């Protein structure tokens, strides 16, 4: 059974948001889910083992603790980035459809939401990545 549901409040996403900056939670709950109901969070905080594995898997180029997924507030996980996915989407060649994430980034720009989108990263096309700028 998937932890991610089509409900307006998704249990799986809420669990991921427990380890993220609350401003990302506000953005996800108030902007993303109402306008992109199939959007879900695949990753918020990554510990040292998960972050370094992401580098080995070529999903990140930043070793622990350099990624926005690795922030801490004191001793508590406090991710400043979210990786999203589109539930029920068809994945050509096993990859996310960049159009979904491009639309989400366009929504952010149009609405003055200041997040850095991984789709503009020159080194890796990290389309599913959204991170705080400040």
C-alpha positions as CSV (number, residue, x, y, z in Angstrom):
1,X,0.0,0.0,0.0
2,X,1.3,3.4,-1.0
3,X,1.7,6.1,1.7
4,X,0.9,8.6,-1.0
5,X,-2.8,9.2,-1.6
6,X,-4.9,11.4,-3.9
7,X,-6.4,13.1,-0.9
8,X,-5.9,16.9,-0.6
9,X,-3.7,16.1,2.5
10,X,-1.4,13.2,1.7
11,X,-0.1,11.2,4.7
12,X,3.2,10.3,2.9
13,X,3.9,13.9,1.9
14,X,3.1,15.1,5.4
15,X,5.6,12.6,6.9
16,X,8.3,14.0,4.6
17,X,7.4,17.6,5.5
18,X,8.1,16.8,9.2
19,X,11.8,17.1,8.3
20,X,11.6,20.2,6.1
21,X,11.6,23.9,6.6
22,X,8.0,24.9,7.4
23,X,8.0,27.4,4.5
24,X,8.4,24.5,2.1
25,X,5.4,22.9,3.8
26,X,3.4,26.1,3.3
27,X,4.3,26.2,-0.3
28,X,3.5,22.5,-0.9
29,X,0.2,22.6,1.0
30,X,-1.1,26.0,-0.3
31,X,0.4,26.2,-3.8
32,X,1.4,22.8,-5.1
33,X,-1.3,20.4,-3.9
34,X,-4.3,22.7,-4.9
35,X,-2.9,23.4,-8.3
36,X,-1.1,20.1,-9.0
37,X,-3.0,17.5,-7.1
38,X,-0.9,14.6,-8.5
39,X,2.2,16.1,-7.0
40,X,3.9,14.3,-4.1
41,X,7.1,14.5,-2.2
42,X,9.7,11.8,-2.8
43,X,12.4,13.3,-0.7
44,X,13.0,16.1,1.8
45,X,15.8,15.5,4.3
46,X,18.7,13.1,3.5
47,X,21.0,11.9,6.2
48,X,24.7,11.3,5.5
49,X,24.3,7.8,4.2
50,X,21.3,8.7,1.9
51,X,23.0,11.8,0.6
52,X,26.3,10.1,-0.3
53,X,24.3,7.3,-1.9
54,X,22.5,9.9,-4.0
55,X,25.9,11.0,-5.3
56,X,26.9,7.5,-6.2
57,X,23.5,7.1,-8.0
58,X,24.2,10.3,-9.8
59,X,21.0,12.0,-8.3
60,X,23.2,14.6,-6.7
61,X,26.6,16.0,-7.1
62,X,27.0,17.3,-3.5
63,X,28.3,15.1,-0.7
64,X,27.0,15.4,2.8
65,X,26.4,18.0,4.2
66,X,26.5,20.3,1.1
67,X,23.0,19.7,-0.3
68,X,19.9,21.7,0.6
69,X,18.5,18.3,1.5
70,X,21.0,18.1,4.4
71,X,20.2,21.1,6.5
72,X,19.9,20.8,10.3
73,X,18.3,23.1,12.8
74,X,20.3,22.2,15.9
75,X,20.1,18.4,16.1
76,X,16.8,18.2,14.0
77,X,16.6,17.5,10.3
78,X,15.5,20.7,8.5
79,X,15.6,20.2,4.7
80,X,15.6,23.3,2.5
81,X,14.7,21.3,-0.6
82,X,12.0,19.0,-1.8
83,X,12.1,16.4,-4.6
84,X,8.6,15.8,-6.0
85,X,7.0,13.3,-8.3
86,X,3.8,13.1,-10.3
87,X,1.7,10.2,-9.1
88,X,-0.1,8.1,-11.8
89,X,2.1,9.6,-14.5
90,X,3.4,7.6,-17.4
91,X,7.2,7.6,-17.4
92,X,8.7,7.3,-20.8
93,X,12.0,5.5,-20.5
94,X,11.5,5.3,-16.8
95,X,12.1,9.1,-16.3
96,X,9.9,11.9,-14.9
97,X,8.0,13.9,-17.5
98,X,9.8,17.3,-17.4
99,X,6.6,19.1,-18.6
100,X,5.0,18.6,-15.2
101,X,7.9,20.2,-13.4
102,X,8.3,22.9,-16.0
103,X,4.6,23.8,-15.4
104,X,5.2,23.9,-11.6
105,X,8.2,26.1,-12.0
106,X,6.2,28.4,-14.3
107,X,3.5,28.6,-11.7
108,X,6.1,29.6,-9.1
109,X,7.5,32.4,-11.3
110,X,4.1,33.7,-12.3
111,X,3.1,33.8,-8.6
112,X,6.3,35.3,-7.3
113,X,7.4,32.2,-5.4
114,X,11.1,32.4,-4.8
115,X,12.4,28.8,-5.2
116,X,15.3,27.6,-7.2
117,X,14.3,24.9,-9.6
118,X,16.7,22.0,-10.4
119,X,15.6,22.0,-14.0
120,X,17.9,25.0,-14.6
121,X,21.0,23.2,-13.1
122,X,23.6,22.9,-15.9
123,X,25.4,19.9,-14.4
124,X,22.4,17.6,-14.0
125,X,18.8,18.1,-15.1
126,X,17.2,17.8,-11.6
127,X,13.7,18.5,-12.8
128,X,12.0,17.2,-9.6
129,X,14.1,19.4,-7.3
130,X,12.8,22.7,-5.7
131,X,14.9,24.4,-3.1
132,X,14.8,27.6,-1.0
133,X,17.0,30.5,-2.1
134,X,17.3,32.3,1.2
